[in-house]
Amino acid sequence: MANESDSPKSGFFTPMRIVTVCAIAAIAIAIWLTRGGSEQQANQNGAAGVASSNQPVRPNSIASPNAVAPNAAPPAVASVLLSQSIRDTKVKTTDGGSLKLADFKNKVVVVNLWATWCGPCRMEMPDLVRLNNEYKGRGLVVLGVATTYNEHDDLDHVKEFLKSQKVDYKVLWDDGALAQPLVESVNGRGVIPQSFVISRDGKILKHFQGFNAMSTPALMRQAVEDALAEKGKA
């Protein structure tokens, strides 16, 4: 009589066991694919720039590159008159001075919120430099706004970045005193880049959230032309 230990082992892989193993493997693959798709969608949503849909620009609402809105189009914005308190808010500049929007009451002003780590912000800067140089003789002022909380209070890094990008317009070093109320005034989201075209009498005529290389420069230029011609409408 053959010993039990001498019986073949291949009997372990019975048809029922094979079916069970395949079913478990199929379930595991389905769970992995579902989780991977969810993570990919979350990353896409982050890249769309929604840092917090219910919060304005604050130190904690733009804290990472996921707060970037790269392809947003400017929403329709009714003309919004800025309060005198916003226009009188004095903000430091990166070159050691200070200024307020009220200093430019006879100018059209473009205010651009940005950060050194923001890819779309970097893409937009050359257009803003060109816009400033082309229209400053006609009464345009371009102001960049770098926030202390987005840059971890590293002013030297910001200054080096501006030098490397050959940015020749004024850049504010803001702790949120100006950026937050500007965004709140148009019920904007906590995303960057974000720009405001402001008329000579202190009205926001156009508001841009994000940057689209195919459309934003032309739309910005048209908004500036309209504002300089005193016919700007949202």
NORRA-V556964 format. One record per pair of residues at least 24 apart in sequence whose C-alpha atoms are under 10 Angstrom apart, sorted by the first residue. I is the first residue (numbers start at 0). J is the second residue. D is the distance in Angstrom with one decimal. If there is no record, write none. Layout:
I,J,D ; I,J,D
This chain:
44,68,9.9 ; 46,70,9.4 ; 47,71,7.9 ; 47,190,9.2 ; 47,209,8.9 ; 48,188,8.8 ; 48,189,8.1 ; 48,190,5.6 ; 48,191,7.5 ; 48,192,9.4 ; 48,208,9.1 ; 48,209,7.9 ; 49,188,7.2 ; 49,189,7.0 ; 49,190,6.4 ; 49,191,9.6 ; 50,188,7.7 ; 50,189,5.7 ; 50,190,6.2 ; 50,191,9.5 ; 51,188,6.9 ; 51,189,6.1 ; 51,190,8.3 ; 52,186,10.0 ; 52,187,8.6 ; 52,188,5.7 ; 52,189,7.1 ; 52,190,9.2 ; 53,186,9.2 ; 53,187,9.0 ; 53,188,7.1 ; 53,189,8.3 ; 54,179,9.7 ; 54,182,9.6 ; 54,183,8.8 ; 54,186,9.2 ; 54,187,8.5 ; 54,188,6.5 ; 54,189,6.2 ; 54,190,9.9 ; 55,178,8.9 ; 55,179,6.2 ; 55,180,8.3 ; 55,181,9.2 ; 55,182,6.1 ; 55,183,6.0 ; 55,184,9.7 ; 55,185,10.0 ; 55,186,7.7 ; 55,187,6.6 ; 55,188,5.5 ; 55,189,4.9 ; 55,190,8.5 ; 56,112,9.8 ; 56,146,9.7 ; 56,175,7.5 ; 56,177,9.9 ; 56,178,6.7 ; 56,179,5.0 ; 56,180,8.5 ; 56,181,8.9 ; 56,182,6.6 ; 56,183,8.1 ; 56,187,8.5 ; 56,188,7.1 ; 56,189,4.5 ; 56,190,7.2 ; 56,191,9.1 ; 57,146,9.4 ; 57,148,8.2 ; 57,149,9.3 ; 57,174,9.1 ; 57,175,6.7 ; 57,176,9.7 ; 57,178,8.4 ; 57,179,6.5 ; 57,182,9.9 ; 57,189,7.4 ; 58,146,8.5 ; 58,147,8.3 ; 58,148,5.2 ; 58,149,7.0 ; 58,151,9.8 ; 58,174,8.4 ; 58,175,7.7 ; 58,179,9.6 ; 58,189,9.8 ; 59,148,8.1 ; 59,149,8.9 ; 59,189,9.5 ; 60,148,9.9 ; 60,149,9.6 ; 60,188,9.2 ; 60,189,5.9 ; 60,190,8.1 ; 61,114,9.7 ; 61,146,9.8 ; 61,148,8.3 ; 61,149,6.7 ; 61,188,9.9 ; 61,189,6.2 ; 61,190,6.6 ; 61,191,8.0 ; 62,148,7.7 ; 62,149,6.1 ; 62,150,9.2 ; 62,151,9.6 ; 62,189,9.8 ; 62,190,9.9 ; 63,116,8.5 ; 63,117,8.9 ; 63,149,8.0 ; 64,114,9.2 ; 64,116,6.8 ; 64,117,6.1 ; 64,118,8.3 ; 64,149,9.8 ; 64,190,9.6 ; 64,191,9.1 ; 65,117,9.1 ; 65,190,8.8 ; 65,191,9.7 ; 66,117,8.6 ; 66,188,9.6 ; 66,189,7.1 ; 66,190,5.1 ; 66,191,6.5 ; 66,192,9.1 ; 67,113,9.4 ; 67,114,9.6 ; 67,116,9.6 ; 67,117,6.5 ; 67,118,8.0 ; 67,119,7.4 ; 67,120,8.6 ; 67,189,8.9 ; 67,190,5.5 ; 67,191,5.0 ; 67,192,6.7 ; 67,193,9.4 ; 67,208,9.3 ; 67,209,7.1 ; 67,210,9.3 ; 68,117,9.3 ; 68,118,9.7 ; 68,119,7.7 ; 68,120,9.5 ; 68,188,9.8 ; 68,189,9.4 ; 68,190,6.0 ; 68,191,5.9 ; 68,192,6.7 ; 68,193,8.5 ; 68,208,6.7 ; 68,209,4.4 ; 68,210,7.0 ; 68,211,9.2 ; 69,117,9.2 ; 69,118,8.0 ; 69,119,5.5 ; 69,120,8.5 ; 69,122,9.7 ; 69,190,9.5 ; 69,191,8.2 ; 69,192,7.8 ; 69,208,8.5 ; 69,209,5.0 ; 69,210,5.1 ; 69,211,6.3 ; 69,212,9.0 ; 70,119,8.5 ; 70,208,8.5 ; 70,209,5.8 ; 70,210,5.4 ; 70,211,4.7 ; 70,212,8.1 ; 70,213,9.3 ; 70,214,9.3 ; 70,215,9.0 ; 71,192,9.7 ; 71,193,9.8 ; 71,207,7.8 ; 71,208,5.8 ; 71,209,4.8 ; 71,210,6.1 ; 71,211,6.6 ; 71,214,9.7 ; 71,215,8.8 ; 72,206,9.4 ; 72,207,6.7 ; 72,208,6.7 ; 72,209,7.0 ; 72,210,7.4 ; 72,211,7.2 ; 72,214,7.9 ; 72,215,7.2 ; 72,218,9.3 ; 73,193,9.4 ; 73,194,9.2 ; 73,195,10.0 ; 73,205,7.6 ; 73,206,5.9 ; 73,207,4.3 ; 73,208,5.9 ; 73,209,7.9 ; 73,210,8.9 ; 73,211,9.7 ; 73,214,9.6 ; 73,215,7.9 ; 73,218,8.4 ; 73,219,9.2 ; 73,233,9.6 ; 74,187,9.7 ; 74,205,8.3 ; 74,206,6.8 ; 74,207,6.9 ; 74,208,7.7 ; 74,233,8.7 ; 75,204,9.7 ; 75,205,7.8 ; 75,206,7.9 ; 75,207,9.4 ; 75,232,9.7 ; 75,233,5.9 ; 76,185,7.4 ; 76,186,9.8 ; 76,203,8.3 ; 76,204,7.2 ; 76,205,6.3 ; 76,206,6.6 ; 76,207,9.5 ; 76,232,8.7 ; 76,233,5.3 ; 77,185,8.8 ; 77,202,9.7 ; 77,203,8.2 ; 77,204,7.1 ; 77,205,8.2 ; 77,206,9.5 ; 77,232,7.6 ; 77,233,5.5 ; 78,185,9.4 ; 78,197,9.4 ; 78,198,9.5 ; 78,201,9.9 ; 78,202,6.1 ; 78,203,5.6 ; 78,204,5.0 ; 78,205,7.7 ; 78,206,9.7 ; 78,231,8.7 ; 78,232,6.9 ; 78,233,6.3 ; 79,184,7.4 ; 79,185,7.3 ; 79,197,9.1 ; 79,201,8.4 ; 79,202,5.2 ; 79,203,5.0 ; 79,204,6.9 ; 79,205,9.1 ; 79,233,9.6 ; 80,184,8.7 ; 80,185,10.0 ; 80,197,9.0 ; 80,198,9.3 ; 80,200,8.2 ; 80,201,5.9 ; 80,202,4.2 ; 80,203,6.3 ; 80,204,8.9 ; 81,180,9.2 ; 81,181,8.1 ; 81,184,7.4 ; 81,185,9.8 ; 81,197,8.9 ; 81,200,9.1 ; 81,201,5.8 ; 81,202,5.8 ; 81,203,7.1 ; 82,180,9.6 ; 82,181,9.9 ; 82,184,9.0 ; 82,201,8.3 ; 82,202,9.2 ; 83,201,8.7 ; 84,177,9.9 ; 84,180,9.8 ; 85,176,8.6 ; 85,177,6.8 ; 85,178,9.7 ; 85,179,10.0 ; 85,180,7.0 ; 85,181,7.7 ; 85,184,9.7 ; 85,201,9.8 ; 86,177,8.7 ; 86,181,9.8 ; 86,201,7.6 ; 87,177,9.6 ; 88,176,7.2 ; 88,177,6.6 ; 89,171,9.9 ; 89,173,9.4 ; 89,176,8.6 ; 89,177,8.3 ; 90,144,9.6 ; 90,170,10.0 ; 90,171,6.5 ; 90,172,6.8 ; 90,173,6.1 ; 90,174,8.4 ; 90,175,9.4 ; 90,176,7.7 ; 90,177,7.4 ; 91,170,8.8 ; 91,171,5.8 ; 91,172,5.3 ; 91,173,6.6 ; 91,174,9.1 ; 92,142,9.8 ; 92,143,9.5 ; 92,144,8.8 ; 92,145,9.3 ; 92,169,7.1 ; 92,170,5.7 ; 92,171,4.1 ; 92,172,5.1 ; 92,173,7.9 ; 93,143,9.9 ; 93,144,9.5 ; 93,145,8.7 ; 93,154,7.2 ; 93,155,8.9 ; 93,157,8.0 ; 93,158,6.7 ; 93,161,9.5 ; 93,169,7.8 ; 93,170,5.9 ; 93,171,5.8 ; 93,172,5.5 ; 93,173,9.3 ; 94,154,9.8 ; 94,158,8.1 ; 94,169,8.3 ; 94,170,8.1 ; 94,171,8.7 ; 94,172,9.1 ; 95,171,9.6 ; 95,172,9.2 ; 96,169,9.9 ; 96,171,9.1 ; 96,172,9.8 ; 97,169,10.0 ; 97,170,9.9 ; 97,171,7.8 ; 97,172,8.9 ; 98,169,9.6 ; 98,171,8.2 ; 99,171,9.6 ; 99,177,9.1 ; 100,142,9.5 ; 100,177,9.4 ; 100,197,9.5 ; 100,201,8.4 ; 101,199,9.7 ; 101,200,9.5 ; 101,201,8.1 ; 103,138,9.4 ; 103,139,9.3 ; 103,140,7.9 ; 103,198,9.8 ; 103,199,7.6 ; 103,200,9.4 ; 103,201,9.1 ; 104,197,9.8 ; 104,198,8.4 ; 104,199,5.4 ; 104,200,6.3 ; 104,201,7.0 ; 105,138,7.7 ; 105,139,9.4 ; 105,198,8.5 ; 105,199,5.0 ; 105,200,7.3 ; 105,201,9.2 ; 106,135,9.2 ; 106,137,8.8 ; 106,138,5.1 ; 106,139,5.8 ; 106,140,6.6 ; 106,197,8.6 ; 106,198,7.1 ; 106,199,5.0 ; 106,200,8.4 ; 106,201,9.2 ; 106,226,9.5 ; 106,227,8.3 ; 107,134,9.7 ; 107,135,9.2 ; 107,137,9.1 ; 107,138,6.2 ; 107,139,4.8 ; 107,140,6.2 ; 107,141,8.6 ; 107,196,7.3 ; 107,197,5.8 ; 107,198,4.9 ; 107,199,5.1 ; 107,200,8.6 ; 107,201,8.5 ; 107,202,9.6 ; 107,203,10.0 ; 107,223,7.5 ; 107,224,9.7 ; 107,226,6.6 ; 107,227,6.5 ; 107,229,9.5 ; 108,135,9.9 ; 108,138,8.6 ; 108,139,5.8 ; 108,140,4.8 ; 108,141,5.8 ; 108,142,7.2 ; 108,195,7.9 ; 108,196,5.9 ; 108,197,5.0 ; 108,198,6.7 ; 108,199,7.7 ; 108,201,8.8 ; 108,202,9.9 ; 108,203,9.3 ; 108,223,8.6 ; 108,226,9.2 ; 108,227,9.8 ; 109,139,7.6 ; 109,140,6.3 ; 109,141,4.8 ; 109,142,6.1 ; 109,143,8.3 ; 109,194,6.8 ; 109,195,5.5 ; 109,196,4.6 ; 109,197,6.2 ; 109,198,9.0 ; 109,203,9.5 ; 109,205,9.5 ; 109,206,9.8 ; 109,219,9.1 ; 109,222,9.8 ; 109,223,8.1 ; 110,140,8.5 ; 110,141,6.1 ; 110,142,4.9 ; 110,143,5.9 ; 110,144,7.1 ; 110,170,9.4 ; 110,171,9.7 ; 110,178,9.4 ; 110,181,9.4 ; 110,193,8.2 ; 110,194,5.4 ; 110,195,5.1 ; 110,196,6.7 ; 110,197,7.9 ; 110,206,9.7 ; 111,141,7.7 ; 111,142,6.3 ; 111,143,4.8 ; 111,144,5.9 ; 111,145,8.7 ; 111,170,9.1 ; 111,171,9.8 ; 111,178,9.4 ; 111,191,8.8 ; 111,192,6.9 ; 111,193,5.7 ; 111,194,4.3 ; 111,195,6.6 ; 111,196,9.0 ; 111,207,9.1 ; 111,208,10.0 ; 112,142,8.8 ; 112,143,6.1 ; 112,144,4.8 ; 112,145,6.4 ; 112,146,8.1 ; 112,170,9.7 ; 112,171,9.5 ; 112,173,9.9 ; 112,178,7.3 ; 112,181,10.0 ; 112,182,9.8 ; 112,190,8.9 ; 112,191,6.3 ; 112,192,5.5 ; 112,193,5.1 ; 112,194,6.2 ; 112,195,8.8 ; 112,208,9.6 ; 112,209,9.9 ; 113,143,7.2 ; 113,144,6.3 ; 113,145,5.8 ; 113,146,8.0 ; 113,149,8.8 ; 113,190,9.1 ; 113,191,5.7 ; 113,192,4.9 ; 113,193,7.0 ; 113,194,8.9 ; 113,209,9.9 ; 114,143,9.6 ; 114,144,8.3 ; 114,145,5.9 ; 114,146,7.5 ; 114,147,9.7 ; 114,148,9.9 ; 114,149,6.5 ; 114,150,7.0 ; 114,157,8.5 ; 114,160,10.0 ; 114,191,7.6 ; 114,192,7.8 ; 115,145,8.3 ; 115,149,8.5 ; 115,150,7.4 ; 115,156,8.6 ; 115,157,6.9 ; 115,160,7.0 ; 115,161,8.8 ; 116,149,8.8 ; 116,150,8.5 ; 117,149,9.9 ; 117,191,7.5 ; 117,192,7.7 ; 118,191,9.8 ; 118,192,9.2 ; 118,210,9.8 ; 119,191,8.2 ; 119,192,6.8 ; 119,209,7.4 ; 119,210,6.0 ; 119,211,8.1 ; 119,212,8.7 ; 120,191,7.3 ; 120,192,5.4 ; 120,193,8.8 ; 120,209,8.3 ; 120,210,7.5 ; 121,160,10.0 ; 121,164,8.4 ; 121,192,9.2 ; 121,210,10.0 ; 122,210,8.1 ; 122,211,9.2 ; 122,212,7.7 ; 123,192,8.4 ; 123,209,9.5 ; 123,210,6.8 ; 123,211,8.6 ; 123,212,7.7 ; 123,215,8.8 ; 123,216,8.1 ; 124,161,9.6 ; 124,164,7.8 ; 124,165,9.3 ; 124,166,7.5 ; 125,164,7.9 ; 125,165,8.6 ; 125,166,7.9 ; 126,212,9.5 ; 126,215,9.5 ; 126,216,6.6 ; 126,217,9.8 ; 126,219,9.5 ; 126,220,9.5 ; 127,166,8.7 ; 127,167,9.7 ; 127,168,8.7 ; 127,216,8.4 ; 127,219,9.3 ; 127,220,9.6 ; 128,164,9.6 ; 128,165,8.3 ; 128,166,6.3 ; 128,167,6.8 ; 128,168,7.1 ; 129,166,9.8 ; 129,167,9.9 ; 130,216,8.9 ; 130,219,8.9 ; 130,220,7.3 ; 130,223,9.0 ; 131,166,10.0 ; 131,167,8.6 ; 131,168,7.1 ; 132,167,8.8 ; 132,168,8.8 ; 134,220,9.5 ; 134,223,8.5 ; 134,224,8.9 ; 134,227,9.2 ; 137,224,9.8 ; 137,227,7.5 ; 137,228,10.0 ; 138,199,9.1 ; 138,227,7.3 ; 139,196,10.0 ; 139,197,9.8 ; 139,198,9.6 ; 139,199,9.5 ; 139,223,7.9 ; 139,224,9.7 ; 139,226,9.3 ; 139,227,7.7 ; 140,168,8.0 ; 140,169,8.7 ; 140,196,10.0 ; 140,197,9.8 ; 141,167,9.5 ; 141,168,6.1 ; 141,169,7.1 ; 141,170,8.7 ; 141,196,9.3 ; 142,167,10.0 ; 142,168,6.3 ; 142,169,5.3 ; 142,170,5.6 ; 142,171,7.1 ; 142,194,9.7 ; 142,195,9.9 ; 143,168,7.4 ; 143,169,6.3 ; 143,170,4.3 ; 143,171,6.0 ; 143,172,8.8 ; 143,173,10.0 ; 143,194,9.1 ; 144,169,8.7 ; 144,170,5.5 ; 144,171,4.7 ; 144,172,6.3 ; 144,173,6.6 ; 144,174,9.8 ; 144,175,9.5 ; 144,177,8.8 ; 144,178,7.5 ; 144,192,10.0 ; 144,193,9.7 ; 144,194,9.7 ; 145,170,6.9 ; 145,171,6.0 ; 145,172,5.3 ; 145,173,6.1 ; 145,174,8.6 ; 145,175,9.3 ; 145,178,9.0 ; 146,171,7.9 ; 146,172,5.8 ; 146,173,4.7 ; 146,174,5.5 ; 146,175,6.5 ; 146,176,9.5 ; 146,177,9.5 ; 146,178,7.9 ; 147,171,9.9 ; 147,172,6.5 ; 147,173,6.0 ; 147,174,5.2 ; 147,175,7.8 ; 148,173,8.7 ; 148,174,6.9 ; 148,175,8.3 ; 149,173,9.9 ; 149,174,9.4 ; 182,206,9.4 ; 194,219,9.0 ; 195,219,9.4 ; 195,222,9.9 ; 196,220,10.0 ; 196,222,7.0 ; 196,223,6.9 ; 196,226,7.9 ; 196,231,9.4 ; 197,222,9.5 ; 197,223,8.8 ; 197,226,7.7 ; 197,231,9.5 ; 198,222,9.9 ; 198,223,8.8 ; 198,225,9.4 ; 198,226,5.7 ; 198,227,7.7 ; 198,228,9.9 ; 198,229,7.7 ; 198,230,9.6 ; 198,231,7.8 ; 199,226,7.9 ; 199,227,8.2 ; 199,229,8.3 ; 200,229,9.8 ; 202,226,9.8 ; 202,231,9.7 ; 203,231,9.4 ; 203,232,9.5 ; 203,233,8.7 ; 204,230,9.6 ; 204,231,6.1 ; 204,232,5.9 ; 204,233,5.5 ; 205,231,8.3 ; 205,232,7.7 ; 205,233,5.6 ; 206,233,8.4
